[in-house]
Each structure stands twice: as structure tokens, then as C-alpha cells.
Amino acid sequence: MTEILDQTALKDHAARLVEAARRAGADAADAVAVRGIALGVNVRLGKVEESERSESDDFGLRVFVGRRNALVSANSLSDPAALAARAVAMARAAPEDPFAGLADPASLGTRFPDLDMLDAHVPTAAELTGMALAAEDAARAVAGVTNSGGAGASWSLGGLVLVTSHGFAGTWLASRFSLSVTAIAGEGTGMERDWDATAKGHREDLDAPDKVGRTAGERAVRRLNPRKAETGQVPVIYDRRAATSLVGHLAGAVNGAAIARKTSFLKDRMGERVFAPGVTIVDDPSLKRGLGSRPFDGEGVVGDPLAVIEDGVLRHWFLDSASARELGLATNGRASRGTGNPSPGSTNLTLMAGATSREDMIRSVARGLYITDLIGHGANGVTGDYSRGASGFWIENGELAYPVSEITVAGNLKDMYPRLTPASDLEYRFGINAPSVMIEGLTIAGR
């Protein structure tokens, strides 16, 4: 584990790449090194189907010659000078890009918060196998479950080393544990499936395997004998695991690269109300043990928490240096990066909880739809048009009456967001998090 955790050698390699680039004639350069190690086990019906382990070190060198730039990558550094010379030659032949360049030195981080991103425990394949088998056993023990879609447990370690020609040198490393299971209920053409999963940076924060399995099994059984809902406009409540997708569509719409290209339906809405009063959506790279946390971004900038939506009003784009320059703004530390070019994106993006419980929200609906699962990616980032396949439960007189499937939910995000009301059942489970939400007057197509 000591060898895995020690990134000093990777930092030295990155520094040599940057120095080689300067010697080859680059005006500026940055180098990244990404170390990855992963172990995963998949089981089905009590037997191991697959066990996989991988390790890699990857390097990327970005060079700038005037306003021209190029990037090269490699998985070994036997000859840093040759790699740097090739990158500089490519940059000299590239077209000019007036917005590309390293981050402004004044924006670079010098002190980094402790985000508790690393669990030093390295699991064995046997330990992961035990977790997966326990989850599957719990799912299969639920009355009505007839088969298993399998269970998987995994662990990974990944991090970033970044060195720039204007003096920045930083590293971070994070672990991730995950567990998932799919249960199948019913027989023949009447079979239904559902799932549950848990993912955390620390082993101790994972949901217990028997809870994950039991939840998956109970969800599958509840979906048996579904009907088709009637076509019409009704209130629709998204369960929190489905509601995260609505926040994900927002993340794409406030991406600075999309704004600069004018390919976002929110491109002209900065400072305007796009959600109902009281709705707040926060992106926070400094969340302790958050799955999207990082002490600095892919350009060395420390990002502060951003209220992207504040009291319903759009306040921020996600910006890296290039998109910020193109928009006449300053980066806000949202550059994501592997060994390629930086690009803006979210970190830990959360729709904050409202005041109404999910149960009270359901009780308030005379006739409507409760969505637990969505199919497809039917949201147009340019126009906001929205159409997704869905399944869940029909709400009748404030209660979940019966399961429904083969439904299409349609609208436009520009109209849906202002009608969105968050419930109070927020949990931090993924990189994008949301409570259950209700949207009034959505069009559903069923029978």
C-alpha cells in the first residue's frame, strides 16, 4: 500500500515532462499523472462469475507555443524529451486558439483542505466476494424474488498529479468502494427486475450488504403485475434516485463550454429565475468524503462551493480557464481532467432539501405518477425538450395504488424547472444528489 500511496515518483515524472517541454521550445506547459488501481468481483446465484484487477499509470503533457497548443499522452516515460519534442512540434502545426492557456497564476491554490478522501484499507478479492454474496443472498431471500441479475462489489484508488511551468505542483488521491445487486421477481413474461447500490469513499460508510440486497428484492417484488397509466397531464413525483437525473440535465445546461458554444437552453438566463423561489442547488468540491470532492481542480485552482441556483435564480456557470476566457469571466475551479485537456464540470452537485416530506407530498396528490426508474437519455440540451421512458407507481387518493410501466413522460425543462418542488428526504449517495421532487402538470403517455 505504501508504494501505491506514494505519488512522489509520479510528481517527479510530471516535473521532468514540463522541464523537457520548456527545453524543446514550449512557452508554457503542464503535465498530469494519473495513477489507477481497481479490484472488482461479480457474482450470480451464489457463484463468482468474474474477478478483475487492474493497475495503470498514465501521463499527459500539454504544451503551448504562442497561442497554439497540443497534448500528448503516454503510459510510460522511457524518453520524456522525445515525448516533449513531439508535443511541441504538434503545437507549432496546430491552429491558434485565443482562449487556451494555463490558469492565471493568481488563481492557483497554495493551501489545500483535508477532505478525508482516502481510506487506507485495501480489500481482498475474498472480502469483496463476501460482500457481493451477502447482498445477493439477502435479495434472493425476499419472498417473491425468483432469480438474480447478479451482484458486484468493487474497490478503486485513483488520483491526480499536476505540475505546471508556472510553479504549481499538487497531488491528491481518493479511494472508492461500491456494492450493487439486481433482483428479479415473478415468472415468465411477468418477470420484473430492480436494483439497489451504494458507493462511498470509505468502506465504513457503505450501506450494509443485507440492506442493499433486501432493498433490491423488495423493489423488484413491488413492481410485479404493472399496468399502463392513462395518458394525460398529472402531478409527477420523482423518487430521489430518479430525481438526480433532473439535476444532471441542469449540470449540462450550465457547463461553461456549452454556454460558450451557445448550445444550452439556459445560455441567456444568467441572473434570471429558472426554478421556483426557495430552490437552491449547490456544487461543493470541498464536501468531506464526497464522491466528487477534490482539493484542487484539473488546472490547480481551488474551487469554492457555488450556489448554482440560489432561491430559484441562476447564479453561476461551471467554468475552467478556457471557457471563462471565452465568456469574459474568471474560472471558478471546475476544470475536470484525466490525461486529456481540462473541461468544465460539476463536483458534488446537490439539490437542497425542501420542507415537505415525501410521504406528505404523495398524500397531497389525488391522481398522479410516482416515478422510481427512468429509461433513455431523452433530454435535449440545446432546446430543453424532455422525453423519457418511466416506470413506478400510480398515485390514487394520496396513496401508491399499483405499479405502472411503459410510460413516457414529456415536457420541456424550461417549463418543468419552475414547477419543481423538492421534498425533505435528501441523502448524499452519489456525485449528484437530490431529494424526491414533485412537478405539477407533466404530460404522460400510457394507454
C-alpha positions in Angstrom: 0.0 0.0 0.0 2.9 2.4 0.7 4.1 2.1 -2.9 0.6 2.8 -4.2 0.1 5.8 -1.9 3.5 7.4 -2.6 3.0 9.8 -5.5 6.4 11.4 -5.2 7.8 9.5 -8.1 4.8 10.5 -10.3 5.3 14.1 -9.4 9.0 13.9 -10.3 8.0 12.3 -13.7 5.5 15.1 -14.4 8.1 17.8 -13.4 10.5 16.2 -15.9 7.9 16.3 -18.6 7.3 20.0 -18.0 11.1 20.8 -18.0 11.6 18.8 -21.2 8.8 20.8 -22.8 10.4 24.1 -21.9 13.8 22.8 -23.3 12.0 21.8 -26.5 10.7 25.3 -27.0 7.3 25.5 -25.3 6.3 28.8 -23.9 4.3 27.1 -21.2 3.3 23.5 -20.3 1.6 21.4 -17.7 1.8 17.7 -17.1 -0.6 15.3 -15.3 0.0 11.9 -14.0 -3.0 9.6 -13.1 -2.5 6.5 -11.0 -5.3 4.0 -11.0 -5.8 0.6 -9.3 -9.0 -1.3 -9.2 -10.4 -4.6 -8.0 -13.9 -5.9 -8.7 -15.9 -9.1 -8.2 -19.2 -10.1 -9.8 -21.3 -13.0 -8.5 -24.6 -14.6 -9.6 -26.6 -17.3 -8.0 -24.0 -17.8 -5.3 -21.0 -18.3 -7.6 -18.3 -15.9 -8.7 -18.7 -15.1 -12.4 -15.8 -12.6 -12.7 -12.9 -11.2 -10.7 -10.8 -8.5 -12.2 -7.8 -6.4 -11.1 -6.1 -3.6 -13.0 -3.3 -1.1 -12.4 -2.1 1.8 -14.5 0.0 4.9 -14.6 -0.9 7.4 -17.3 0.7 10.7 -18.3 -0.4 13.7 -20.3 1.6 16.7 -21.4 0.0 19.9 -22.7 2.3 22.4 -24.3 1.7 26.0 -25.6 3.7 27.7 -28.3 2.3 31.2 -28.6 -1.5 30.8 -29.0 -1.1 27.3 -30.4 -1.2 24.2 -28.2 -1.1 20.4 -28.4 -1.5 17.5 -26.0 0.2 14.1 -26.0 -0.3 11.1 -23.6 1.6 8.0 -22.7 1.6 5.2 -20.2 5.3 5.1 -19.7 8.1 7.7 -19.6 11.1 6.0 -21.1 12.0 9.2 -23.1 10.5 12.4 -21.7 12.5 14.5 -24.1 11.2 12.7 -27.2 7.6 13.0 -25.9 8.0 16.7 -25.2 9.6 17.3 -28.6 6.7 15.6 -30.4 4.2 17.7 -28.4 6.0 21.0 -29.3 6.1 20.0 -33.0 2.4 19.2 -32.9 1.6 22.6 -31.2 3.6 24.5 -33.9 1.4 22.9 -36.6 -1.9 23.5 -34.7 -4.3 26.4 -35.4 -4.3 29.3 -33.0 -6.7 29.2 -30.0 -7.1 32.6 -28.3 -8.7 31.1 -25.2 -6.3 28.2 -24.4 -3.7 28.5 -21.8 -2.7 27.7 -18.2 -4.8 29.0 -15.4 -3.9 32.6 -14.2 -1.1 32.2 -11.6 -3.1 34.4 -9.2 -5.9 31.8 -9.1 -3.7 28.8 -8.3 -4.2 27.1 -4.9 -1.4 27.2 -2.3 -3.2 25.7 0.7 -5.5 22.6 0.2 -8.2 21.4 2.6 -8.2 18.0 4.1 -11.2 16.3 2.5 -10.7 12.8 4.0 -10.8 11.3 0.6 -8.7 8.2 1.2 -9.5 5.0 3.1 -6.2 3.2 3.6 -7.9 -0.2 3.9 -7.3 -2.3 0.8 -9.8 -5.1 0.5 -9.0 -8.5 -0.8 -10.9 -10.3 -3.5 -12.3 -12.6 -0.9 -13.7 -9.7 1.1 -15.4 -8.2 -1.9 -16.8 -11.6 -2.8 -18.3 -11.9 0.6 -19.9 -8.5 0.3 -21.4 -9.4 -3.1 -22.6 -12.8 -2.0 -24.2 -11.4 1.2 -26.1 -8.8 -0.8 -27.3 -11.3 -3.4 -28.4 -13.7 -0.6 -30.4 -11.0 1.0 -32.1 -10.1 -2.2 -32.9 -13.8 -3.0 -34.4 -14.3 0.5 -37.2 -11.7 -0.2 -40.5 -13.5 -0.8 -41.4 -13.2 -4.4 -37.8 -12.9 -5.8 -37.3 -15.8 -8.3 -33.9 -15.1 -9.8 -30.9 -12.8 -9.6 -29.4 -10.4 -12.1 -26.1 -10.7 -10.1 -24.3 -8.6 -7.6 -21.0 -6.8 -7.7 -18.5 -5.3 -5.3 -15.5 -3.2 -6.2 -12.7 -1.0 -4.8 -10.6 1.5 -6.7 -7.9 4.0 -6.0 -7.3 7.0 -8.2 -5.7 10.3 -8.0 -4.1 13.2 -9.9 -0.7 14.7 -10.0 -0.5 18.1 -11.7 2.7 20.1 -12.4 2.8 23.4 -14.4 5.5 25.5 -15.8 4.4 28.5 -13.7 5.2 26.8 -10.4 2.2 24.7 -9.4 2.7 21.2 -8.1 0.0 19.3 -6.3 -1.3 15.8 -5.8 -4.5 14.1 -4.5 -5.6 10.5 -4.0 -9.0 9.1 -3.4 -10.5 5.6 -2.7 -13.9 4.3 -3.7 -15.9 1.3 -2.6 -19.1 0.2 -4.3 -21.7 -2.6 -4.0 -24.7 -3.3 -6.2 -27.3 -6.0 -6.7 -30.1 -6.7 -9.2 -33.1 -8.8 -8.2 -35.7 -10.5 -10.4 -39.2 -11.3 -9.3 -42.1 -13.2 -11.0 -42.1 -15.8 -13.7 -42.1 -15.9 -17.5 -43.3 -12.8 -19.3 -44.4 -11.4 -15.9 -40.9 -11.0 -14.5 -39.7 -7.7 -13.2 -36.3 -6.5 -12.0 -35.0 -3.8 -9.8 -31.7 -2.8 -8.1 -30.0 -1.0 -5.3 -26.5 0.2 -5.0 -24.2 2.0 -2.5 -20.9 3.8 -3.2 -18.6 5.6 -0.8 -15.1 6.7 -0.4 -14.7 4.8 2.9 -15.7 1.2 3.5 -17.3 2.0 6.8 -19.8 4.4 5.1 -21.3 1.8 2.8 -24.8 0.5 3.4 -24.7 -3.0 4.8 -24.8 -5.7 2.1 -28.0 -7.3 3.6 -29.7 -3.9 3.4 -28.7 -3.3 -0.2 -29.9 -6.8 -1.2 -33.2 -6.6 0.7 -34.0 -3.2 -0.8 -33.3 -4.5 -4.3 -35.5 -7.6 -3.7 -38.4 -5.6 -2.2 -38.3 -3.1 -5.1 -38.5 -5.9 -7.6 -41.4 -7.6 -5.9 -43.3 -4.3 -5.7 -43.1 -3.9 -9.5 -45.0 -7.1 -10.2 -48.2 -7.0 -12.3 -47.7 -3.5 -13.6 -50.4 -1.6 -15.6 -50.3 1.2 -18.1 -51.2 4.6 -16.8 -53.8 6.8 -18.6 -52.5 9.5 -21.0 -52.9 13.0 -19.6 -51.4 15.8 -17.6 -50.9 14.9 -13.9 -48.6 15.8 -11.0 -45.5 13.6 -11.2 -43.3 12.8 -8.2 -39.7 11.6 -8.9 -38.2 9.3 -6.3 -34.9 10.7 -5.2 -32.9 8.1 -7.3 -34.7 9.3 -10.4 -34.7 13.0 -9.4 -30.9 13.1 -9.7 -31.3 12.9 -13.5 -33.1 16.3 -13.5 -30.1 17.8 -11.7 -27.8 16.1 -14.1 -29.6 17.8 -17.0 -29.0 21.1 -15.3 -25.3 20.4 -14.9 -25.0 20.0 -18.7 -27.0 23.2 -19.3 -24.7 25.3 -17.0 -21.5 23.9 -18.4 -19.3 26.8 -19.5 -18.2 25.1 -22.7 -21.9 24.7 -23.8 -22.6 28.3 -22.9 -19.6 29.5 -24.9 -20.8 27.4 -27.9 -24.4 28.7 -27.4 -25.7 25.1 -27.2 -27.5 25.3 -23.9 -31.2 26.1 -23.3 -30.0 28.3 -20.4 -27.4 30.3 -22.4 -29.2 33.6 -22.0 -30.7 33.1 -18.5 -27.9 34.2 -16.1 -29.4 36.2 -13.2 -32.9 35.1 -14.1 -35.3 32.9 -12.2 -35.3 29.4 -13.6 -36.6 27.5 -10.6 -39.3 28.3 -8.1 -38.4 30.6 -5.1 -36.7 28.7 -2.3 -35.0 26.2 -4.6 -31.2 26.1 -4.1 -28.7 23.8 -5.9 -25.1 23.8 -4.6 -21.9 22.4 -6.1 -19.3 21.8 -3.4 -15.9 20.3 -4.2 -14.9 20.6 -0.6 -17.5 18.3 0.8 -15.7 15.9 3.2 -15.8 12.3 1.9 -17.9 13.4 -1.1 -17.6 11.2 -4.2 -16.9 14.3 -6.3 -14.6 16.1 -3.9 -11.1 17.3 -4.8 -8.7 19.7 -3.1 -7.9 21.4 -6.5 -9.2 21.1 -10.0 -7.5 19.9 -13.2 -5.7 23.3 -13.5 -4.6 23.7 -9.9 -7.4 26.0 -8.9 -9.2 25.5 -5.5 -12.9 25.7 -6.2 -15.2 27.3 -3.6 -18.8 26.0 -3.0 -21.1 27.6 -5.5 -24.9 28.1 -5.2 -25.5 27.5 -8.9 -29.2 28.1 -8.3 -29.9 30.4 -5.4 -33.5 30.9 -4.3 -34.5 29.8 -7.8 -32.2 32.2 -9.6 -29.3 31.1 -11.9 -26.0 32.5 -10.4 -23.1 30.5 -11.9 -21.8 28.5 -14.8 -19.2 25.7 -14.4 -16.0 27.3 -15.7 -12.5 26.2 -16.5 -9.9 28.7 -17.7 -10.6 28.4 -21.4 -14.4 28.6 -21.2 -14.1 31.5 -18.7 -11.8 33.5 -21.1 -14.2 32.9 -24.0 -17.1 34.3 -21.8 -15.1 37.1 -20.4 -15.2 35.7 -16.9 -12.8 34.1 -14.4 -12.5 30.3 -13.7 -14.4 29.0 -10.7 -12.2 25.9 -10.3 -14.5 23.5 -12.1 -11.9 22.0 -14.5 -12.2 18.2 -14.7 -9.3 16.3 -16.1 -7.7 13.0 -16.7 -4.7 12.9 -19.1 -6.6 15.0 -21.7 -7.5 18.6 -21.9 -9.4 20.2 -19.0 -13.1 20.7 -19.4 -15.7 22.2 -17.0 -18.0 20.1 -14.9 -19.6 19.6 -11.6 -18.1 18.1 -8.4 -20.7 17.3 -5.7 -23.9 18.8 -7.1 -26.9 18.8 -4.8 -30.5 19.9 -5.0 -31.1 21.0 -1.4 -34.0 19.6 0.6 -37.3 21.2 0.9 -39.7 21.4 3.8 -42.3 18.8 2.8 -41.8 15.1 3.5 -42.0 12.6 0.6 -45.0 10.9 2.3 -46.9 14.2 2.6 -46.1 15.0 -1.0 -47.7 11.7 -2.1 -50.7 12.3 0.2 -51.3 15.7 -1.5 -51.8 14.1 -4.9 -55.3 12.9 -5.8 -54.3 11.3 -9.1 -50.7 11.2 -10.4 -47.5 9.3 -11.1 -44.6 8.3 -8.8 -41.5 7.5 -10.8 -38.9 5.1 -9.5 -37.0 4.4 -12.7 -36.2 6.2 -16.0 -35.1 4.8 -19.3 -33.1 6.5 -22.0 -31.4 9.9 -22.2 -34.2 11.9 -23.7 -33.3 15.5 -22.8 -32.2 17.9 -25.5 -29.5 20.2 -24.0 -30.0 22.8 -26.8 -33.8 23.2 -26.6 -34.7 21.7 -23.2 -37.1 19.3 -24.8 -37.6 16.3 -22.4 -39.0 12.8 -23.1 -38.1 9.8 -21.0 -39.5 6.3 -20.6 -40.5 5.7 -17.0 -41.9 3.2 -14.5 -43.1 3.4 -11.0 -46.5 3.6 -9.2 -49.8 5.2 -9.8 -51.0 7.5 -7.1 -54.7 7.4 -6.3 -56.2 9.4 -3.4 -52.8 10.1 -1.9 -51.6 6.6 -1.9 -49.4 4.4 -4.1 -52.1 2.3 -5.6 -50.4 -0.1 -8.1 -47.2 -0.4 -10.2 -47.1 1.1 -13.7 -44.7 0.7 -16.6 -44.3 1.5 -20.3 -44.9 5.2 -19.7 -43.4 8.2 -21.4 -43.0 11.5 -19.5 -42.6 14.6 -21.7 -42.2 18.3 -21.3 -39.6 21.0 -21.6 -37.0 21.6 -18.8 -37.5 25.3 -19.2 -41.1 24.8 -18.1 -40.5 21.9 -15.7 -37.9 23.5 -13.5 -40.1 26.4 -12.3 -42.7 23.9 -11.3 -40.3 21.6 -9.3 -40.8 21.3 -5.6 -38.1 19.4 -3.6 -39.1 17.1 -0.7 -37.2 16.7 2.6 -35.7 13.2 2.1 -32.2 14.3 0.7 -29.4 11.7 1.1 -25.8 12.2 -0.1 -25.2 9.0 -2.1 -23.6 9.9 -5.3 -21.8 12.8 -7.1 -25.2 14.2 -8.0 -27.8 14.2 -5.2 -31.4 15.2 -4.9 -34.4 14.6 -2.7 -37.7 13.4 -4.2 -39.3 16.1 -6.2 -42.8 16.9 -7.5 -43.5 18.6 -10.8 -47.1 19.7 -11.4 -48.8 19.2 -14.8 -46.4 16.9 -16.6 -47.7 15.1 -19.7 -47.6 11.3 -19.5 -48.4 8.9 -22.3 -49.6 5.5 -21.4 -52.8 3.7 -22.6 
